[in-house]
Amino acid sequence: MIEKTDVIIIGAGPVGLFAIFELGLLNISCHVIDNLDKPGGQCAELYPEKPIYDIPSRVSITGQQLTDDLLEQAKPFNPVYHLNQQVEKINKLDTDEWLVETNHNKKVKAKCIVIAAGAGSFVPRKIPLENIAHLENINILYAVRNKSILKNKDLLIIGGGDSALDWTNELSKIANVTLMHRRKEFRAAPDSVSKMLELEKDKKIHFLLGQINEIQDLKNNKINVSVKYNDKIKTFEVDYLLPFFGLKMDLGSISNWGLNLNENLISVDTEKFQTSVPSIFAIGDINTYPGKLKLILSGFHEAALMAQECFKYCFPDKKNVFRYTTSSKDLHRKLNIV
Amino acid sequence: MKLKVTDREGNKHELEGDSESTIMEILRDSGLEIEASCGGCCACATCHVYVDEKWLNKIPPIDDDEESMLDQAFDVRISSRLSCQISLSEELDGIELELAPE
């Protein structure tokens, strides 16, 4: 089923959320797509508890408070959120609309696309060794999609966070698991850590101190992994390597959409914040223009001007009359103010 | 105050800075390739550097947050630090460091 809306916003960070509001004031409906499992982007994911001091009128506000307030502010406009998914491709239809498809097969049609993706989406951090790209998804798995292929195999899991520990505990039931971490302390939840230590005591898993040094391809569908600890090097053969080194930000499929880029940022004009492709806009940290400052407040300003231009694409026959929220009865109705 | 940096190609750079800035900010502002994707709030490990041994006991000790973030870095050594967590000071004038691999 293809859903339909006026504008698709990519990214539910603070700027994407404020864009819902600015578009909503102009009667423009939105769907919002984000790779994370909750709105807020970096503010909610990286620094929910850290105070921000440069949001106008907010002397101090945490990333999570700001997110909650922006969600509340956007609520009257009934945005539809598609979380936990990433835009995979976009196509221009004969009707001049965009068809946006996510990696979860969600299809949405809209007149404009607004990219508010910050520094990109979170993707697994990969091992920075050369000549291992061909092993990815074969012997090196950055995510577990199908547990059954791991049954009775020799696995080396690397990391000390929740993903590494949770998978160690889970996969120990079906496979021969070795967990490697660079130190004895783990940042994972204490529960998972004690469970892992118990499994180790019962010899259900092996634990190894060390870091990855080299990976070699073997002819028998296995890989030879060399690990280093205190300058001592050990090698062993495994079927699968599962590195969990946290997440990093990446532009992802956006870099294939034919937009003019400048050092991994999207070039826009400073009147409409439109990209080199008409009806695709970019606002917030992901765009660049002369004098750009990566501040949340700049993104808010960009959202307001972008909305003015989106109006023309969404309602080509209508005239947009500028109104203030303080006095306009029409805007009060939209904001559910009686 | 000065900062001596070896980049990933082995080239040496001498940078100027003051105590108002973290070492990450000085590296980034000089145009050296340091990603520092979180902007300096100790939420990533993309400003990873190796501090020259002679300076190790002069820099403030590493805390739990920083140690945890280093779990996301590669080739972590005893001299590994996140440069966003160290401010330049009179005591550190002339500090020598090396950019860790990306």
Contacts between the chains, C-beta under 8 A, distances in Angstrom:
chain1	res1	chain2	res2	distance
A	42	B	38	7.6
A	46	B	38	5.8
A	46	B	41	7.0
A	46	B	43	4.2
A	46	B	44	7.8
A	47	B	38	7.9
A	47	B	41	5.4
A	47	B	43	6.1
A	50	B	41	6.0
A	119	B	37	5.9
A	125	B	72	6.1
A	127	B	74	6.8
A	128	B	74	5.5
A	128	B	101	5.6
A	128	B	102	5.9
A	159	B	71	6.8
A	160	B	68	7.9
A	160	B	71	4.8
A	161	B	71	6.6
A	161	B	72	8.0
A	181	B	71	7.3
A	182	B	70	8.0
A	182	B	71	6.7
A	182	B	76	5.4
A	183	B	67	7.6
A	183	B	71	7.8
A	185	B	67	7.2
A	187	B	68	4.2
A	187	B	71	6.2
A	211	B	74	7.3
A	211	B	75	6.6
A	211	B	76	6.4
A	212	B	74	7.1
A	245	B	71	7.6
A	245	B	72	4.9
A	245	B	73	7.9
A	245	B	74	7.4
A	246	B	44	7.8
A	246	B	45	7.5
A	246	B	71	7.5
A	246	B	72	3.9
A	248	B	37	6.7
A	248	B	44	7.0
A	248	B	46	7.2
A	249	B	37	5.5
